[in-house]
Amino acid sequence: MVAPGELCPAQTTTLTLSSSDPLAISNGVDPTDGISSVSVGESVMLSLADNVANLEWVVMSDQDANGDELPAGTLYATGFSAAGVCDGTLIYDKPFAQKGVRAKPRPGKHHRRRYLTEQMREFEERVENGQRR
């Protein structure tokens, strides 16, 4: 569930996104086999959608934009709204946590686009290596 305004100002209602939604599956990691999401090591790649055509692609990691490991139960997400009310919106370094675990950005730490690109390349390499096994 994504609270109103969490993805973009145009989002005025709560979004209930799921990796099992048909739109998520058809735009996911392996649509042919019906796989919308995958976990590789400490990273998770998700395709999420809802019944009103909102589609989000999200990569989550247990490290922040500076490469520092986050507390247990906490992940940082980078994503892109591929369709729907926030179409074209990029999110990055958005904290997510298990229920009961506080997740908040560390003060003074700033996102660096170059690091994000390097992190995405590393994630792609992890996926490729995992598929070869």
Secondary structure as a PSIPRED ss2 file (coil, helix, strand):
# PSIPRED VFORMAT (PSIPRED V4.0)

   1 M C   1.000  0.000  0.000
   2 V E   0.000  0.000  1.000
   3 A C   1.000  0.000  0.000
   4 P C   1.000  0.000  0.000
   5 G C   1.000  0.000  0.000
   6 E C   1.000  0.000  0.000
   7 L C   1.000  0.000  0.000
   8 C C   1.000  0.000  0.000
   9 P C   1.000  0.000  0.000
  10 A C   1.000  0.000  0.000
  11 Q C   1.000  0.000  0.000
  12 T C   1.000  0.000  0.000
  13 T C   1.000  0.000  0.000
  14 T C   1.000  0.000  0.000
  15 L E   0.000  0.000  1.000
  16 T C   1.000  0.000  0.000
  17 L C   1.000  0.000  0.000
  18 S E   0.000  0.000  1.000
  19 S C   1.000  0.000  0.000
  20 S C   1.000  0.000  0.000
  21 D C   1.000  0.000  0.000
  22 P H   0.000  1.000  0.000
  23 L H   0.000  1.000  0.000
  24 A H   0.000  1.000  0.000
  25 I H   0.000  1.000  0.000
  26 S H   0.000  1.000  0.000
  27 N C   1.000  0.000  0.000
  28 G C   1.000  0.000  0.000
  29 V C   1.000  0.000  0.000
  30 D E   0.000  0.000  1.000
  31 P H   0.000  1.000  0.000
  32 T H   0.000  1.000  0.000
  33 D H   0.000  1.000  0.000
  34 G C   1.000  0.000  0.000
  35 I E   0.000  0.000  1.000
  36 S C   1.000  0.000  0.000
  37 S C   1.000  0.000  0.000
  38 V E   0.000  0.000  1.000
  39 S E   0.000  0.000  1.000
  40 V E   0.000  0.000  1.000
  41 G C   1.000  0.000  0.000
  42 E C   1.000  0.000  0.000
  43 S E   0.000  0.000  1.000
  44 V E   0.000  0.000  1.000
  45 M E   0.000  0.000  1.000
  46 L E   0.000  0.000  1.000
  47 S E   0.000  0.000  1.000
  48 L E   0.000  0.000  1.000
  49 A E   0.000  0.000  1.000
  50 D C   1.000  0.000  0.000
  51 N C   1.000  0.000  0.000
  52 V C   1.000  0.000  0.000
  53 A C   1.000  0.000  0.000
  54 N C   1.000  0.000  0.000
  55 L E   0.000  0.000  1.000
  56 E E   0.000  0.000  1.000
  57 W E   0.000  0.000  1.000
  58 V E   0.000  0.000  1.000
  59 V E   0.000  0.000  1.000
  60 M E   0.000  0.000  1.000
  61 S E   0.000  0.000  1.000
  62 D C   1.000  0.000  0.000
  63 Q E   0.000  0.000  1.000
  64 D C   1.000  0.000  0.000
  65 A C   1.000  0.000  0.000
  66 N C   1.000  0.000  0.000
  67 G C   1.000  0.000  0.000
  68 D C   1.000  0.000  0.000
  69 E E   0.000  0.000  1.000
  70 L C   1.000  0.000  0.000
  71 P C   1.000  0.000  0.000
  72 A C   1.000  0.000  0.000
  73 G C   1.000  0.000  0.000
  74 T E   0.000  0.000  1.000
  75 L E   0.000  0.000  1.000
  76 Y E   0.000  0.000  1.000
  77 A E   0.000  0.000  1.000
  78 T E   0.000  0.000  1.000
  79 G E   0.000  0.000  1.000
  80 F E   0.000  0.000  1.000
  81 S E   0.000  0.000  1.000
  82 A E   0.000  0.000  1.000
  83 A E   0.000  0.000  1.000
  84 G C   1.000  0.000  0.000
  85 V C   1.000  0.000  0.000
  86 C C   1.000  0.000  0.000
  87 D C   1.000  0.000  0.000
  88 G C   1.000  0.000  0.000
  89 T C   1.000  0.000  0.000
  90 L E   0.000  0.000  1.000
  91 I E   0.000  0.000  1.000
  92 Y E   0.000  0.000  1.000
  93 D E   0.000  0.000  1.000
  94 K E   0.000  0.000  1.000
  95 P E   0.000  0.000  1.000
  96 F E   0.000  0.000  1.000
  97 A E   0.000  0.000  1.000
  98 Q C   1.000  0.000  0.000
  99 K C   1.000  0.000  0.000
 100 G C   1.000  0.000  0.000
 101 V C   1.000  0.000  0.000
 102 R C   1.000  0.000  0.000
 103 A C   1.000  0.000  0.000
 104 K C   1.000  0.000  0.000
 105 P C   1.000  0.000  0.000
 106 R C   1.000  0.000  0.000
 107 P C   1.000  0.000  0.000
 108 G C   1.000  0.000  0.000
 109 K C   1.000  0.000  0.000
 110 H C   1.000  0.000  0.000
 111 H C   1.000  0.000  0.000
 112 R C   1.000  0.000  0.000
 113 R H   0.000  1.000  0.000
 114 R H   0.000  1.000  0.000
 115 Y H   0.000  1.000  0.000
 116 L H   0.000  1.000  0.000
 117 T H   0.000  1.000  0.000
 118 E H   0.000  1.000  0.000
 119 Q H   0.000  1.000  0.000
 120 M H   0.000  1.000  0.000
 121 R H   0.000  1.000  0.000
 122 E H   0.000  1.000  0.000
 123 F H   0.000  1.000  0.000
 124 E H   0.000  1.000  0.000
 125 E H   0.000  1.000  0.000
 126 R H   0.000  1.000  0.000
 127 V H   0.000  1.000  0.000
 128 E H   0.000  1.000  0.000
 129 N H   0.000  1.000  0.000
 130 G H   0.000  1.000  0.000
 131 Q H   0.000  1.000  0.000
 132 R H   0.000  1.000  0.000
 133 R C   1.000  0.000  0.000
